[in-house]
């Protein structure tokens, strides 16, 4: 059974950093592109970043470019999101998601972790 | 690409046929998926590539469309279909619609 379990969320002040983790199990982690998708309170879904299966390429939405870094550790089957220079508008539930095969559809999601940026 | 979903709120009765709309700001070339999100849960993939049903999803869900206009249909509404539904395009960048909240009368 595919499982994605996020951790590392919490309350952080504007301008500070936070690192999210996503532990993957039940599938060959190194074969799949992975992503982070977020959802601000009572708002819709917003793709944040994607990393290809071997970590060779990464992609970001414009609003987080230069501030967020997606990475992966195949030995630990873990996906990460390093978030620097956090802003209040980054407040959201962050979901770890798997890209389905060769497509850019997300077929499995974690339960999400809340990040609150506030002074 | 911007996706506009309508209506934003839909109230229907159990057994009704329900149709949700998603319109892109340009051609999406059938690279359109639908997600269901129940309150407090992660989204679940229902449909991909316009009309392909994800494994394990009931056959009452179907998708159609072309160009910039797409539709999700629930042929006979069940009470457990109470959720917000999002369309998602992956043709040019990655973007979600703003959602349609489906209420059961």
Interface residues (C-beta under 8 A of the other chain):
Chain A: X44 X45 X46 X47 X50 X95 X100 X103 X104 X105 X106 X107 X109 X110 X111 X112
Chain B: X31 X33 X35 X37 X41 X42 X43 X44 X45 X48 X49 X54 X86 X88 X90 X94 X95 X96 X97 X98 X99
